[in-house]
């Protein structure tokens, strides 16, 4: 099997891998039982760092394991192969008046990858993570065992597999409870934020707006720190059931490093902020509301060949306002203001996953182009603020987290290690635990 170069979505971490692409579940099971290379499943490669990589080992790519195995369109319960994407599920379920219960910021992820990372969405306050809606999982282990996992059957392995970063074995299928919808549209409202205090005030007043998130100007300082646009939404009862379209634009090549600088960011933020037509209430399709970046295919090329970092943190409620203020202040002061700063409130609905990322409080996601040593130093300083606040970083977005930060943020990591399939490991797990397969 020839070696192939594979990289994370942030394009910073990459490595040579032995890649297999089974087309059937039986073939996938047989694949993990032969050979002695450390193994990892690979879906759509949308993890930003190295949690989807296994350099010099084997990746089992699941993109051809994309069938719907069973569906009850009266109740909205579907059983799908792990390689089916959210994009494909939406195309099938929306015309039947059902919607995925939780959607991350892109629909171009596999359902297996979504469960392995226990993804959250704009509706975390009401719906929790996707793990809260998983009814059962089919898991293949390297010793030949085929397990069905659920809260009542193999419960400890079920908890380790949801948010378990693909380390407990090969996810074959997922049974998921979908949510009923009255149309493919959302009723939305966009409000201006003059500063950070405004975000926390509005976030407490969402009422029956079940989806929400705020764009934040990453270069704003002083009294304007945290200024931005707060957007919230809820499923509309009218508007038809039209599915989304394919991306209308693709970035054709890697942009030059100088194209994304503080001057470009300052100009973009000024234009984005001063858009009076963006404010107020509108009815829009789910695609631009939930997946705005999906309209640009291969948007990660905008950051150039050196790639970029996204650091996303979860901060507990009590320390969130002060910690978020420190994070935004530091990022703006270092003149590496984030090109994509998103702030959201997390709810209290618990996930069954033992390594689930969200915690009641707030989450801030910051993007930075890779400028070398200065960016690394900034990410470490930001991570220290998160650690001091009692928060943690998101493994699915991480590329630089230290073992200290990981183990402090996820004290139950040893429980996952005890359930890990001995043949499965990732570059991320080696990096943050020091354990080698």
Helices and strands as residue ranges (DSSP letters): E 3-7, E 14-20, H 25-33, E 39-42, E 58-61, E 68-72, E 77-81, H 86-93, G 94-96, E 98-99, H 111-116, H 124-127, G 130-133, E 134-140, E 146-149, H 155-161, E 170-177, E 179-180, E 185-193, H 196-203, E 211-216, G 222-224, E 228-235, E 249-250, G 257-259, H 262-273, G 276-278, E 280-285, H 286-290, G 292-295, E 296-297, G 299-303, E 308-316, H 317-333, E 341-346, E 361-369, H 373-388, E 392-393, H 403-409, H 413-419, H 427-433
